[in-house]
């Protein structure tokens, strides 16, 4: 049975969008918008191939609105002006792909139309909207962050669509395709379509997948552990100081030759679980992980092994992540305040700022937090960790601050 997979596998409804339940589940922002049939302007951002364009088009369909597609990387302002006029007149939704590429004066052209929902804009970008999109635009749009698509989600998509189109393919085959695609739905669908053209997809074998697609993640034999589960196992083994388990999971991961994922994970482990307990090791992990990428296999295994063993044997501390999450939680719960006038970049009160290097021990007691937060304590340290406690003791002695930030 031949099927145009690339065309037929495109989602058409919100419930056919997988892996983005934080936006699409019942009661979440996008499903609520569809429920009340009232569109709002959105900034949809996330990594490449996570389904931003597909989601935007599905939303337009669910909202029963026609749409216009503007690509900021190739289209010009004249076309944008025409599309804005058409969208306003005919109540169409304007989808702007790669919105982060728009010049400031061009993107701010949209401001008066975004007010009062005169024109509904779905802006799509792979970049962080907090750095690339002006605040005036952000304040007029809902922000929708999409998760990366994992092999497990690709498998769900392929399985759902095969059921929908009554195509019978062994789940083990779909799992192998899902993992080989490395989280890219388009790649997975192209694999399936190519094999169905060469030979009926229902007769596809592991050997054919190996022949057609020799590169990619390969942990898809029956009952195998997923690649991301093994990265998680490596992380938790290091956090738990189990050298043997960490070396085993490293060996499994090295079979795939995806060194960039291993390097990223080791840097994360060092900063999340070692942190202040062993600052020298954190630096060593960051340098070593980069060098492993430069050398490649088989030499990289030596660097990774050295780092893994040291991480497992090292003292542990999660003060870094706990302290940062405390501050993030305050911001996420509405703690958004301006800095005191005298520490702003340009201020008529800048003369009140006291330069610490002009004082003993390079420290002067002055307020840096906003008035509303001046009694808040975000930093928490672990007195039982020797290196961390010594750092705080030196800081307390130099600043005459008490160690009130100690963890209970």
C-alpha positions in Angstrom: 0.0 0.0 0.0 1.5 3.3 -1.1 0.8 6.4 0.9 2.0 10.0 0.5 3.3 10.0 4.0 4.8 13.5 3.9 1.4 14.9 3.0 -1.0 12.7 4.9 1.0 12.7 8.2 0.6 16.4 8.7 -1.5 17.1 11.8 -4.9 18.6 11.2 -6.2 18.9 14.7 -4.8 20.0 18.1 -5.1 16.5 19.5 -2.8 15.3 16.7 0.0 17.5 18.1 2.2 15.3 20.3 4.8 16.3 22.9 3.4 19.8 23.6 0.7 18.9 26.2 1.8 21.9 28.3 0.1 24.0 25.6 -2.5 21.7 24.1 -3.9 19.7 26.9 -7.4 20.5 28.2 -7.4 23.8 30.1 -4.1 24.9 28.7 -3.7 28.1 26.7 -4.1 26.8 23.1 -7.0 24.4 23.8 -8.7 27.1 25.8 -8.3 29.5 22.8 -9.9 26.9 20.5 -12.6 26.2 23.0 -13.8 29.8 23.2 -13.1 30.2 19.4 -11.2 33.5 20.1 -7.7 33.9 18.7 -4.9 35.8 20.4 -1.5 36.8 19.1 1.2 34.3 20.0 5.0 34.0 20.0 5.7 30.3 19.4 9.4 29.4 20.0 11.4 26.2 20.3 14.2 24.2 18.7 14.3 23.3 15.0 11.8 20.6 13.8 9.7 20.7 17.0 6.5 21.6 14.9 6.1 25.3 15.2 4.7 25.9 11.7 2.5 22.8 11.9 1.1 23.9 15.3 0.4 27.4 13.9 -1.5 26.1 10.9 -3.5 23.6 13.0 -4.5 26.4 15.3 -5.8 28.4 12.3 -7.8 25.5 11.2 -9.2 24.8 14.6 -10.1 28.5 15.0 -11.8 28.4 11.5 -9.6 31.2 10.3 -7.7 31.5 7.0 -4.0 32.4 7.3 -1.2 34.3 5.5 2.4 33.1 5.8 5.2 35.7 5.9 8.8 34.6 6.1 10.9 37.3 7.8 14.2 35.9 6.3 13.2 36.3 2.7 10.1 38.6 2.5 10.2 42.4 2.6 8.2 45.1 4.4 6.1 45.9 1.4 4.7 42.4 1.4 4.2 42.6 5.1 2.3 45.8 4.7 0.0 44.1 2.1 -0.5 41.1 4.3 -1.3 43.1 7.4 -3.9 45.1 5.5 -5.5 41.8 4.1 -5.4 40.2 7.5 -7.1 43.2 9.1 -9.8 43.4 6.4 -10.6 39.7 6.0 -9.9 38.6 9.6 -7.1 36.3 8.6 -4.3 35.2 10.9 -0.8 36.4 10.0 1.9 33.7 10.6 5.4 35.2 10.6 8.1 32.5 10.3 11.5 33.4 11.7 10.1 36.6 13.4 13.4 37.1 15.2 15.0 38.1 11.8 12.8 41.2 11.5 14.5 44.6 12.0 13.3 46.6 15.0 11.5 49.2 12.9 9.8 46.5 10.8 8.6 44.4 13.7 7.4 47.5 15.6 5.3 48.4 12.6 3.0 45.6 14.0 2.4 47.3 17.3 -0.7 49.4 16.5 -2.3 46.4 14.8 -1.6 44.1 17.8 -3.4 46.5 20.1 -7.0 45.5 20.6 -6.4 42.4 18.4 -6.9 44.2 15.1 -4.5 41.7 13.5 -3.7 38.3 15.0 -0.1 37.3 14.6 1.5 33.9 15.2 5.2 34.7 15.4 7.5 31.6 15.0 11.2 31.5 16.0 13.9 29.1 17.1 15.5 31.9 19.2 14.7 33.0 22.7 12.0 35.6 22.5 13.4 37.3 25.5 16.5 38.3 23.7 15.3 38.7 20.1 11.8 40.1 20.3 11.2 43.7 21.6 9.4 43.9 25.0 6.6 46.0 23.4 5.8 43.1 21.1 6.1 40.4 23.8 3.7 42.3 26.0 1.0 42.1 23.4 1.4 38.3 22.7 1.1 35.1 24.7 4.4 33.2 24.9 4.3 29.5 23.9 7.5 27.5 24.4 7.6 24.2 22.5 9.5 21.2 23.8 12.1 19.4 21.6 10.7 16.3 19.9 12.3 13.1 21.4 12.4 9.7 19.7 9.6 8.5 22.0 7.4 11.3 20.7 8.3 10.5 17.1 7.3 6.9 17.8 3.9 8.0 19.1 3.3 10.2 16.0 4.2 7.3 13.6 2.1 4.8 15.5 -0.9 7.2 15.7 -0.7 8.0 12.0 -0.2 4.3 11.0 -3.4 3.5 12.9 -5.2 6.4 11.4 -4.3 5.4 7.8 -4.7 1.6 8.5 -1.0 0.9 7.7 0.3 -2.1 9.6 3.9 -1.8 10.5 5.6 -3.7 13.4 6.1 -1.4 16.4 9.8 -2.5 16.6 10.3 -1.1 13.1 8.7 2.2 14.0 10.8 2.4 17.2 14.0 1.9 15.1 12.9 4.6 12.6 12.0 7.0 15.5 15.4 6.7 17.1 17.3 6.8 13.8 15.5 10.1 13.0 17.0 11.7 16.2 13.8 13.5 17.1 13.1 14.9 13.6 9.6 14.1 12.5 10.2 15.0 8.9 13.2 12.7 8.7 11.2 9.8 10.2 8.4 10.3 7.7 10.8 10.6 4.8 12.4 7.3 5.9 9.0 5.6 6.0 7.9 7.1 2.7 11.2 6.1 0.9 11.0 2.5 2.2 7.3 2.2 1.2 8.2 3.3 -2.3 11.1 0.8 -2.5 9.1 -2.0 -0.9 5.8 -2.1 0.9 6.4 -0.6 4.4 4.7 -3.5 6.0 7.6 -5.7 4.8 10.3 -3.4 6.1 13.1 -5.1 8.0 15.8 -4.0 10.5 18.4 -4.8 7.8 16.8 -2.4 5.3 16.8 0.4 7.8 20.5 -0.3 8.6 21.2 -0.2 4.8 19.3 2.9 4.0 20.1 4.9 7.2 23.4 3.7 8.7 23.8 6.9 10.7 21.8 7.9 13.8 20.9 6.6 17.2 20.7 2.9 17.4 19.2 1.6 20.6 16.0 0.2 19.2 16.1 -3.5 19.5 13.1 -4.9 21.3 12.9 -4.0 25.0 15.9 -1.7 24.6 16.4 1.4 26.8 15.9 4.7 25.0 18.8 7.0 24.3 17.5 9.7 26.6 16.8 7.2 29.4 20.5 6.3 29.2 21.6 9.9 29.4 19.4 10.2 32.5 20.8 7.0 33.9 24.4 8.4 33.4 23.4 11.7 35.2 21.7 9.9 38.1 24.6 7.5 38.5 27.1 10.4 38.7 24.9 12.2 41.2 24.7 9.0 43.2 28.5 8.6 43.2 28.2 5.1 41.6 31.4 4.9 39.5 30.6 1.4 38.1 27.1 2.3 36.9 28.3 5.7 35.5 31.1 3.9 33.5 28.6 1.4 32.1 26.1 4.0 30.9 29.0 6.0 29.4 30.1 2.8 27.5 26.5 2.4 26.2 26.3 6.0 25.0 29.7 5.9 23.4 28.5 3.1 21.0 26.4 5.8 19.3 29.3 8.2 18.8 27.1 11.2 19.7 29.8 13.0 21.7 28.0 16.3 21.7 25.1 14.9 23.9 27.6 13.4 26.3 29.6 16.6 26.6 26.5 18.7 27.2 25.3 16.3 29.9 28.6 16.2 31.7 28.7 20.0 31.8 25.2 19.9 33.2 26.1 17.3 35.9 29.2 19.3 37.0 27.3 22.5 37.5 24.1 21.0 38.9 25.5 18.3 41.2 29.2 19.3 42.0 29.0 23.1 41.8 30.5 24.8 44.9 31.8 21.6 46.3 34.6 21.3 43.8 35.0 24.4 41.6 38.2 23.1 40.0 36.5 20.0 38.8 33.6 22.0 37.3 36.1 24.0 35.2 38.0 20.8 34.3 34.7 19.1 33.1 33.9 22.1 30.9 37.4 22.2 29.3 37.6 18.4 29.0 34.2 18.1 27.4 35.2 20.5 24.7 38.5 18.7 24.1 36.7 15.4 23.8 34.6 16.8 20.9 37.8 18.1 19.3 39.6 14.8 19.5 36.7 12.5 18.6 36.7 8.8 19.2 38.4 6.6 20.2 40.6 9.1 22.2 37.5 11.0 23.6 36.6 7.9 25.7 39.7 8.5 27.8 38.7 12.1 28.6 35.1 11.1 29.4 36.2 8.2 31.6 38.6 10.5 33.5 35.9 13.1 34.1 33.2 10.5 35.0 35.4 8.9 37.6 36.3 12.2 39.2 32.7 13.4 39.2 31.6 10.2 41.0 34.4 10.4 43.6 34.0 14.2 44.2 32.0 15.8 47.0 28.5 16.9 45.9 26.5 20.0 46.2 23.3 21.2 44.6 23.4 24.7 46.2 23.9 26.3 42.8 20.7 24.9 41.3 18.7 25.3 44.5 19.7 29.0 44.8 19.0 29.8 41.2 15.6 28.1 41.3 14.7 30.1 44.4 15.3 33.3 42.4 13.5 32.0 39.3 10.5 31.0 41.4 10.3 34.5 42.9 10.3 36.0 39.4 7.8 33.5 38.0 5.4 34.3 40.9 5.2 38.0 40.1 8.4 39.3 41.7 9.2 41.7 38.8 10.7 44.9 40.2 13.0 47.7 39.0 16.6 48.0 40.3 17.3 50.8 42.8 17.9 54.1 40.9 21.6 54.4 41.9 22.6 51.1 40.3 20.9 51.6 37.0 22.9 52.1 33.9 22.1 55.8 33.6 20.5 57.6 36.5 20.5 61.1 38.0 21.1 59.3 41.4 24.2 57.5 40.2 26.3 59.6 42.6 24.7 57.7 45.5 26.4 54.5 44.2 29.4 53.5 46.4 32.2 51.8 44.5 33.2 48.7 46.5 36.9 48.8 45.4 37.2 52.1 47.3 36.5 50.4 50.6 38.3 47.9 52.9 38.2 44.3 51.6 36.6 45.7 48.4 33.2 45.7 50.0 30.7 48.3 51.2 27.2 47.5 52.6 24.6 48.9 50.2 21.3 47.6 48.8 21.3 46.0 45.3 17.9 44.3 45.4 14.7 46.2 44.7 13.0 47.6 47.8 10.3 45.0 47.6 12.8 42.2 47.9 15.5 43.6 50.1 14.9 41.0 52.9 14.7 38.1 50.5 17.4 35.3 50.6 17.8 33.1 47.6 21.2 31.7 48.1 21.3 28.5 50.2 24.6 26.8 51.0 25.5 23.4 52.5 27.6 23.7 55.7 28.4 20.0 55.5 30.3 20.4 52.3 33.9 21.4 53.2 34.9 23.5 50.2 31.5 25.2 50.0 31.5 26.1 53.7 35.0 27.5 53.4 33.9 29.7 50.5 31.0 31.1 52.5 33.1 31.6 55.6 35.6 33.7 53.7 32.7 35.7 52.2 31.1 36.2 55.6 34.4 37.3 57.1 35.0 39.8 54.3 31.5 41.3 54.3 30.7 40.9 57.9 27.5 39.0 56.9 26.1 36.2 58.9 25.6 32.8 57.4 21.9 33.0 57.6 21.7 31.5 54.1 22.6 28.1 55.4 20.4 25.2 54.4 18.3 23.7 57.2 
